[in-house]
Amino acid sequence: MNLEAIQERLRVFVKERDWEKFHTPKNLVMALSGEVGELLELFQWLTPEESITVLNDQKKAEQVRHELADILVYLLRISDVLGIPLENAVIEKMNLNEKKYPAHLAKGTAKKYSELTKEE
């Protein structure tokens, strides 16, 4: 995935519609939250087993794809507007997570890093 190419396409899309004035960090974060809520709604009343097979239903699969795309679009716009290189941010965060969740302590558990002990 070429994030920079997608961001450039989004910049053009926004500019052609004169939407830059609406794409403040606050508004973009609120829009992102709304899109996450729409994805959540698709899974809300499903059992864990149903959630695993949600893509077997063609209509639901399309809805999930579209909501994921909307979420990514807003995430990319936020990072672009704030000037945060997303790839670098992900690498930085993964490095932190690797330290907080060493594999030998975190393997097979959903405990928070502060609950992991060396005895496990």
N, C-alpha and C positions, 0 to 999 in steps of 0.2 A: 504494500500500500504506500503510495507516494503522498504523504500528508501535505507537503508543500504544494503539490499540484492541486490537490483538493482545496486547500485553503485559498489558492489563487483563483480557482473557479468560483469559490464562495465570495471572494472579494468583488469579483466582476459582477456576479449575480446581485449582490447587495448594492453596489454602486449604480448599476443600471436602474435600480428601483428607488434610488435615493433613500436607502434605509439606514445609512451609517448613523444618522442622528438617533435612531432607535436602538442601535446595537451598543449600548453602554454595558460595562461589566455587570451592573446590577440587573438590567433587563435581560441580558443573556443568561445569567445564572437563574433567574426566575423562570425563563422559558425552558431551560434545561430541566429544572425541577418539575415543571409541568409535563414534559415529555417522559421523564422517568415515571411519573405518576400514571401516565397513559400505558406504559409498558407494565407497570405493576397491576393495573386494572385487568390486563389480559390474563394474568396468572392468579389473581386474587382468590378465587374460590376453587381453584384446582387442587386436587390431592397432590402429594409429592410425585406419585406415579403418573398422574395425568400431565403434570408439568414437564416431565421428561419426554412425553410423546406429543407435546403440543404441536410440533411441526408436521405431524401426520395429517392434520386438518389443513387443507390448502388455504382456506380463508384466514384461519388463525396464523398460519405460517407467514402469509403476506403481511398481516398486521404486525406481527413480531418484527419482521424484517424492516418494515417502514418505521416503527418506533425506534428500533436500534439505530437506524440511519439518522433519524431526527436527533437522537441523543448525541451521536457522533458529530453531526453538523454543529450543534450548539457548543459542544466541547471544543471543537476546532475553532469556532468563532471567538469563544472566550479567550483561548490561548493566543490567538492571533491579535485580538484587540489589546490584550495585556502585554504582548511581546514575549510570551513564554514559549520557548521551543519545547513542544510536548515530548518529543523523543528524549531529550535530555532530562526532562522532569521525570519521565517513566524510569529511565536508567538510574537516576539518583534515588528515587523511591524504592526501586527493587534492591539496590545496594543496602539501603537502610533496613528493609524488610528481611534481607538475608542475615543481617546482624541481630535483629530483634527475634527472628524465628529460625534459629539454627536447626537444620534438618534433623539432627540427632535428638533434639528436644521437642520439636513440633510435629514430627512424623506421626500421622494417624490421630491427631487430636485437634479439636477446634478451640482450644484454650487460647485466651489472649496472652500476648508475650509476657505480661507481668505475672501471669499465673504459672508459667513454665518453670520447672525446677530441674536441677541437674540429676536428681534421682530418677527421673522418668526415662 
